[in-house]
Amino acid sequence: MTEIAYVRGDATAPLGNGVRLIAHVCNDVGGWGKGFVVAVSRRWPEPEAAYRRWHRERASNDFGLGAAQFVQVSPYLWVANLVGQRGIRTGRSAGVPVRYEAIDEALGRLADKAVELGASVHMPRIGCGLAGGRWERVEPMVRERLVTRGIPVTVYDVAGG
């Protein structure tokens, strides 16, 4: 059975060959500018532009918790914007913005796209940075939605972090 591979490195420079999908968690208020998305935007402008357009036009599309948007950034590389965070954390926020049910739903959409593309999936510990989630809650969802379907998954921890 396939297992999750854990490596030290940069999830925006995914290892391996073939089609690769880089997944990360976004919020549901259109905010983009802190956390992992900064590294994404440094490499490619398309995921941020697509996310902002998706949010701006949300009245006529599927934008919302649990949704997933797939943005091709090169012939063999895609970025998956997964909406799994309610709002953003501020100094006065009560609780964390992560929404585990939304991450689970978005992971199901990610799995379908990975199968369609014949892609491997690469990610930081999604939902566990600014969203405030715990990997012990997210990892079983990644296993259930992706690994059990035979999709290779690599999780990146920042080198030296």
Steps between C-alpha positions, in 0.01 A plus 500: 500500500614853426613706798545872549862601438631765738794709381682819595479751221288743304153385393511754215786297351337154506719195464457237231391486140169496321196709582511651848229683695606741776220532756450766764217641709342841435247703693143578399529881512731562204811571707833400345830632629627308803636153556563243227324707231786750513736225376245398235468858373878543489516216245180551298250786474218281362377329823452829684334670201268201450412486873424873516284478184324189638420686823396822321259305275377271781135588443516304173735212587575233763731709723451418868607264774587158357553625146815438298649691210770356276744733326751370247835681533711290261439199274544252786428714806174617655413691818187402692336781697295316767255712701526357850521803724215723626627857498846593619656516842536847647635620834148489643388173344332244720593152392677384187380548142566140385189305396583130493179400321578746221856368467363146478252600230768688302736202531234286332497743208881500497504119484262498203722750314818306585346181361379685189851641438694195617673738740690472827403745776743727685417722798618664816311386812181655366271680741764495773671836449301822517173303498596360841418135435669191636671250269368214717153597372598574138729205431224235530296693242798508263539124545130429450441730204830461312723217619225236500438585135863429417596865452864569594514776764808691616478733800770766526637643822708813458871420517638614833145549632 
